Amino acid sequence: MDDKPTRDETRGLDRRLLWRLAGYLWPYRGWVALAFCTVMAEAFLGPLRPKLVQVAIDRHIVEGDWSGLQQIILLLVGVLVVEAGLSFVNDYLTQWIGQRAIYDIRTKVYRHIQRQSLRFFDRTPVGRLITRVTNDVESLSDMLSAGVVRILGDLFRIVFIASFMFMLEWRLALVTLAVMPLMMAAVAWFRRKVREQYRETRRQIARLNAFLQEHIGGMKIVQLFNREAEELRRFREINDAHRQAQIKTVFYFALFWPAVQLVSDTALGLVLWVGGLRALEGTLTLGVLIAFIQYVRQFFEPIRNLSDQYNMLQSAMAGAERIFGLLDQDTALPEPAHPVRVERLRGHIEFRNVWFTYDELPTDGQEPNWVLRDVSFTVEPGQHLAIVGATGAGKTTIINLLLCFYDVQRGQILVDGHDVRDYALRDLRRHIGLVLQDVFLFSGTVLDNITLGDPSIPFEKVQEAARLIGADRFIERLPNGYFQDVRERGLTLSHGQRQLLSFVRALVYDPEVLVLDEATSSVDTETEQLIQRAMETLLRGRTAIIIAHRLSTIQHADQILVMHRGEIRERGTHQELLARDGLYRKLYELQFMEQARSAA
């Protein structure tokens, strides 16, 4: 996923993105309309105050009308009180609307990420995805809360101020507007420069987050190989690129704000010059001149606000480009229009002439780098299939395809006679238990990591599954037992303990098919024997696919497949494969010699 949009994408992009963002405000359109009305009223009351001041001076102070002056003062106080009330309602209401819209967007982005196939995560850094869900979504907060309404409010305030000025004295109004070409030129220059810089700043933030996530997660390797100095140098380069992008943005603002102030002061000076001369000549009242001074100050205030809002808008547009770029990139496997419904699986599995590669299929006629080549096998209900082979032979890929983490390029995978693509993913995966070599535990309690927060699983069932596996021994020795908190990724537990919990997690859901991917390769001999005794009971009556590194754990499998470079080279029982004097026998003898040397 490329962070930098193409040239074509930058043309006319604002309107398209604004319309898409407006769609998230549509569910709250009634509240948005109410907020717009309050902003309109507030925008009208602001320019009304200088008009009341002009009336107070010319009609009451000059004339010595104390009674009329009191009425004008009371009216001014009333206007200020109503303005304050409208400001409170508007601020609260717009923030409420914005936070609801941000909640909807963040939920949609996370739901979209959850749906993606593993191919998407293979090529997308985790840090970049975190940036999308956090920084980029948060950049839309100000815009969706107060931004749009305030922009409209400031625009109408400018219209109301200009209307009052022309009604009061059209010549001075034209003098005030004479500086607008300079203002428009400064705004156009600022708009172009800041848009480019906000896009670059967002790109650098994504790089920074991706680097931090990867290297903090792999800190053990960094320290083990003494790479601290080199990785610090790389971090400084990325951090410096982000700093330079931010400083360049600040540079444009540092030029723009003085330019706006200079144009505003120029307009004020012209009004004082022209209006002052006319007041001395007696063709302009003092009240009108004072009112115009206030109008000039008010007129350029919303223009400055709009420039600040444009700052917010550009930040939001840069974030929106990335968010919608992510949402528009959908690699999720399509759900069938009429999925096969099943309460329980019989457990019949068939791979039929399956070819697969993790790369995109080339369009130039070249042969892909196939990970699986014409793989075919059948597992009958209740049978136990073991798969062995060297690293990279394609063992784990078979499991990934069975669970529809990826889709095959050629061939077909059948479960109970139906193509796996005809099942709803939720239904298919609900009936298959998976135990991986690299166990992932979430922050939370031991119980939460076993049930994954499913309240329908009774505590007694968890205890029974832990007892069958043998995990109850170490769980009950924990200070809080099943309610003991485990840190991120379960770092407070040993690898063997995490492996046992993954067994309990899989078995508590009572799957008809059990898949074990090197599930006993990282446990000690005592724990392995404990798991083996439990598996003899737990696997009875279930279809099982076992990827094994230790051949001693699969001697009783109904069928063993020997994989080599993506192909099935041998198949049979343990005894049949030993008798053939092929790859399996070589693997077995090599492992037996390694065990003998370790024992010596």
N, C-alpha and C positions, 0 to 999 in steps of 0.2 A: 504494500500500500504506500503509494508515493505521497509525501506530505505537500509537495509543491504543485499547485494547480497549473495547468497548461495555459498558454496565452489565450486560447479560445475560451477557457473557463472563466477568465477574468473579465471578459467583455459582457456587459449587461448582467453581471452576476448579482448585484445588489437587489434588484427587483425580484429576481427568482428566489433568492434566499429569504428575503423579507416576506414573500408570500408563503413560503413553507413554514417560516417561524410563526406567521400569523395564524396558521392552522392550529397551533397549540394554544392559542388564546380563544379560538372559536367556542370551545365548551363553556367558556366563562364570558361570553359576549354580553350578557345582561349586566354583569358587574363592570365590564370594560366600558359599556355605554354610560353607566352611572358615573364612573371615574372621569370619563370624557366631559360629562355635563358639569361636574364640579370644577374641572380644570378650566372649562370655558367661562364659568362664572367668575373664577378667581382671576382669569386673564382680563376680564372686562373691568373688574373692580379696581385693579391696579392703576390703569390709565385714568380712571374716574377721579382719583385723588388730586392730581394737579389741576384738573378742571374746577374742582371744588375750591382749591386754593385761589385760583384766578378769580372766581366769583366772590370769595371772601374779601380779597384785596380791593377789586375794582368797584364792587357794589356795596360793600358794607364798611370796610376800614376807611377807604377814601371818603366815603359819604358820612362816616361817623355813626353808622347804624349798628349800635351794640346788640340790639335784640336780634336782628338778622344774622349778625356774626355768631351769636350763641347757637342759633339753629344750624348754621353751617358747621360749627365745631362739633355739635352733637351728631350731625350726619357723618362727618369724617370719622368720629369715634366708632359709630355704627358700622361704617364700611370696613374699618380695621378689624373690628371684632368678627364680622362675617368672613373676612378674608382669612383670619387665623383659624376659624372653624373649618372653612373649606379646605385649607391647607392640611389640617390634621386628618380630615376624612379622606382626602386624596392620597396623602402619603401612606396611610394605613391600608387603604383599599388597593392601591397599585402594588404595594409590597405583597399583600395577600394573594393577589392574582398571579404575580410573578413567581412566587414560591410554589404555588400549585402547578404552574406550567413547567417550572424547572423539575419538579418531582416527576411529572409525566415524561419529560424528555429523558431524564436520567434512567427511569425505569425502562423506557423503550430501548435505549442504547444497551443497557445490561441484558435485557431479554434478547435483543438481537445477537449480542456476543454469545450468549448461552446456546443459541440455535446453530452456530456455525460448526462446520465439520472440523476435524483435527487438521486438515490441510491448511485451513485458514490460520490456525495457531502456529503451525510449522514455520510460516513465513512472516508472521507479524510479531514484533517484540512486545512482551507483556507490558513494559513501561509505556509504550505508545498507547496501548489500550487503556491503561490507568489514566493517562493524560486526557484521553477522550472523555472518560466517565467523570473525571474530577475537574481539572483545570478548564477544559474546553466547554463543558456544560456550565460551569460556574461563570464563565465569561458572558453567558447569555442572561445571567440573573438580572443585572441592572436594566438591560434593554427590555426584557419581558415584564419586569415589575413596573418601573417608573419611566423607562426610556421612551417608549413609543408615545405614551400619554403626555409626557413632559415636552417632547418634541412638538407635538401638535399644539400643546398649550402655549409654548413659546412662539410658534408661528402665528397663532391667533392673537397673542399679545402684541406682536409687531404690527399686525393688521389693525388692531384696536387703537394702538398708540398713533399710528399714521393717520387713522381716521379722525381722531381727536385733534391732531395737529393741523390737518387740512381744514377742519371745521373752525378751528380757533384762528388760524392765520396761515393761509395757503402759501404766502411768499416765504415765510420763515420755514415752512415745511419743505419747500423746494430747496432752500439753503441747506437744511439738514440732510436731505437725500442726495445732495450734490457729491458727497464723498463716497457714496455707495459703490461706484465702479472700482475704487481702490480696495474697498472691503471685499467685494466679490472676487477680485483678482487674488487677494491674499488667501481667501477661503479655498479657491480652486487649487492653488499651489499646495496648500496645506493638505487638502483632501487627497491629492494624488500621492504625495510623499508618505503620509502617515499610513495609508492603506498598504503600501508595499512593506513598510517596516513592521506593521502588526503581523502580517503574514510571516515574515522572517522570524519575528520574536516567537511566535507560536511553534514554528518548526524547530527552533533551538530549544525550547522548553521540552518538546517531545524527545529530542535527542538526549537531553540531560536526564529526564526521567527514565528513559530506557537504559542508559548507562548505569545509573544508580541502582535500579532494580536488578540488573544482571550481575553487577559486581558486588553488591551487598549480599545477594543470594549465594554468590560463589566466593565469598571472602576466604573460606578455608583453603581453596586452591590458590588464591592470590598470595596468602601468607606462606603456604607450604612451599611454593616455588619462588619465594622472595621477589614477587612482582610488585610490591608496594610502590616503589619509586616510579616504575614505568607506568603503572595504572594511574598514579597521581598526576604524572605528566599528561596523559591522555585526558584525564578529567579536567585539568587546568585548560587545555585547549578547547574542550567543549564548553566549559564554564566561561571562558574568555569570549567565545563566539556569541554566547547569550548576552554577556555584559555589553559587548560592542553593539549588538542589535538594540538593546535597551537604551544605551547612551545616544545612539543615532535618533531614536524616537524622541528622547528628551531634547535633543538639539533642535528638532523641528518645532517643538512646542516653545522652546526658549526664543525662537525667532518669531513665532506666530503671535504669542500673547502681547509683546510690545507693539507689534504692528497693529493689532486690533485697538490697543489703548491709544496709539498715536492717531489713528483715524477717528476714534471717538473724541479725543481732545481737540482735533482739528474741527470737527463738526461743532463742538461746543464753542470754540473760539469764533467761528464764523457767525453763529447765532448771537453771541454777545456783541460782536462787531456790528452786524447789520441791524439787529434788534436794538442795540444801545443807541445807534445813530437815529433810528426812527423814534425811539422814546424821547431823545433830546429834542427832536423836531416836533414832538407832540402828536405823531401819527400812530403811535403804539402805546398802549397802556402799560403801566408797571406790572400789573397782574398777569398780563399775557406774556411779558418777557420772563417773569419768574416761572410761570407755568411751562414755558418752552425750555427753560434750563432744566427743569425736572423731567420733561419729556425726552430731551436729548439723553440724559443719564439713563432713563428707563429704556429708551429705544435700543441702545447698544448693549444693554444688559442681557436681553434674550438672545441677541446675536452672539455674545460671548458664551452664553449658556449653550446655544446650538453648537458652537465649536467644541465645547466640552462634551456635549452629547455625541458629537461626531467622533470624538475620541473613544467614547464608550461603544458607539456603533461599530467602529472599525475593529475593536477588540472582539465584539460579538460576531461580526462577519467572518473574521479569521477563524474563530472557534466553530462557527456554523459550517463553514466550508469543510472542516475536518469531520465534524459530527455527521453531516449528511453524506460526505464521502464514505464514511464507515457504514452508514445505514444503506447506502446504495450498493455496497459491495456485499452481496449475499452468496455465500458458498454453502449454505445449509442444504443438506440432502432433501429433495422434495418429498413431502408427505403424500401418500397415495390418496386419490380422490375417494376411493371406497376401500378403506383398509380392511384387512382380514382381522376379525375379532376372535380372540381366544381367551378362555378362562385359565386353562393350564396347557402346557406343551407336553406332547408325548416324548420329545427329545430326539427326534430323527433329524440328523444333520447330513447334508450332502454338498460337497464342493464339486462343481461340474465344469471342467476345463477352464479354470480361473486363471486369468492373466492380470497382473497389476503392476503399476509403477507409481511412485510418489511424485514424479515429475509430471509436468504438463505434456500431453502427447504432441510430438513434433509435427509441424505442418509441412515440412519440406521432404517428407518421405523417408527420413532417417529412422532407423530402428530405435525404439525407446530403451531406456535402461530398466529392463524388467526386473522387479523384485520377486515376483512369482511367475512361473512359466508353466502353463497348462497343468495346473494342480487339480487333481480329482481324487476324492475319497468319500467314504460314507461311514457314518457312525450310527449304529442302530440304537433305539431307545434303551437306556440302561447300560450301554457299553461305555468302557473307559478307553479313550484314545490318547496315546502319548506321542509327543512330537519332540524329536531331538535333532541336533545338528550344531555346526559351528556358529559362532556369532556372525550375523548377517545372512544367514541361510534363508530367512523368511518366516521364522517360527511365529514371532509376535505379530507379524503382518496378517497371518491367518486369523488371529483373534480380533484384530482391528477391523477386518472385513466382516467377520461374523456378527460383530456388534454394530455394524454400519457406522463406524467412525470415519470410514472412507468408502467410496463406491468403486466397484471393479470396472476395469475398462473392457474386459472380455470375459465371457463365461457367465456363470450363474451360481448363486449360493441359495440352497433350499433349506428351510426349517419346517419340518412336518409337511413336506410336499409343497410349500409355498415359498416363492422368492422372498428373500428378506426385505426387498424393496416394497413388497405388498403389505407389510406390517406397518402399523404406526410405531414410530421409534420408541415411544413410551411403553407400549405393550410388549415389544420385542425385548427391550432391555430389562423390563420388570421380571422376566422369567429366566434371566441368565445372571448367575452370580459370578463376579470376577474378583480374583485375588492377584494383585500384582507384586512383583519383586520390590519395587520402590513404593512403599506404603505412604499415602498422604493422609495426615490427620489435621483436622481443623482446630482452631482455638475453641475451647469449650471443655465440657466434662467428658470423661470416658464414656458415659452413657450416651451423650449427644453424638459422639463419633461412631458409636455402634448403630444407633437408630437413625442417624442423620436428621434428627429433629422430627421424626415421624411419630406423632402422638398416638397413632393407632396400634403401635407395637407395645404390648404389655411388658412391664418390668420383669415379670416371671419368665417370659420367653427369652429375654436377654440373659437372665441368670442361667437358664437351662442350656442355651447355646454356648455360653462361656464355660459351663461345667463340662459339656461334651468335648469341647476343644481342649480344655485344660487351662484356659486363661483365667479361670476364677481364682487360681492359687495366687497369682501376683496381683490381681485386681483387689482382692480382699486384704492384701497386705498394705495397700496404699492408704494414706491417712484418712481419706474420705471415700475410699472404695470406688464404687461406680460413679460417684459424684466428684471425684478428684479432677481438678482442672489440669489440662495438658496445654503446654505452650504451643506456639505456632509450629506446625509440622510435627508435633509430638516430641520435641527435643528433650523433654524430661524423661522419656521412656527409652529403653534400649531398642535396638533394631529388632531383636527377637520378640520383644513384647509388642511392638507395633505390628509385627507380622501376625502374631496371634490375634490381636484385635481386628485385623483385616479379615481373618477367617471368621471370627464371630460376626462381624458386620455382614459378610456375604451370606452366612448360614441363617442368620436371624430372619432374613427375608424369604427363606425356604424356596430357593429357585429349583426349577426342574432340570436346568442345565448348569453345571459348575465348571468354570474355566479357571485354571491355575497357571499363572505365568511365572515360572521360576520361583514358586511360592515358598519353597524350603531352602533356597540356595544361600540365604543370608542368616540362617539360624544355626545355633550350635547343635552338636550331636544329640544331646539330651532333649532339647526342644524339638528337633526333627523327629525323634522317636515318639515323642508325645503327640505330635501332629499326625504322624503315620498311623498310630493306633486309633486316633479319632477319625481319620479319613476312612478307615476301613468300614466304619459304621455309617458315617455321614454320606459317603458316595454310593452306598448300596441303594439301588433303585433309581439313581440319577444318571443321566448322561453326563460324562465328564471329558473335557479336553485338558490334558496336562502337558505343559511345556516344561521340560525338566533338564537341569544341568547335571544333577546327580543321577546316574542311571540306576542306582540301587533303589531309588524311590518308585520306579515304574516297572519293575520286573513282573508284576502281576497284572499289567494292563492287558486288555483284550486285543489291542492292536497298537503297534508302534510304527510311526512314520519317521524315516531318516531323511532329513532335508539337506540339500547341498546346492548352493548357488541358485536358490529359488525353485528347485525341482525336487520331486520325491524320487530318491534313488533306491530306497529299500522300504519294504513294509512287511510286517509279520509280528509274531509274538516274540518275547525275549529269547526263548530257546531256539525258535526258528532262525532268528537273525544271527545268533551266535554260531549256529551251525553253518551259515553261508560263508563265513570268513570274509565279510565285506567291511563297509564303513562302520557299521554298528559294532562289529567285533573289535575293530581297531580302537574306536572310542572307548569301549568297555575296558580293553586291556590297558590303554593309556591311563585311564582314570584309576584302575586297580593298582597300577604301579605307583601313581602319585600318592595314593592312600597308604601303600606299603612304605614308601619313603617317609611320609609324614609320621607314621606310627613308629618307625625306627628312630 
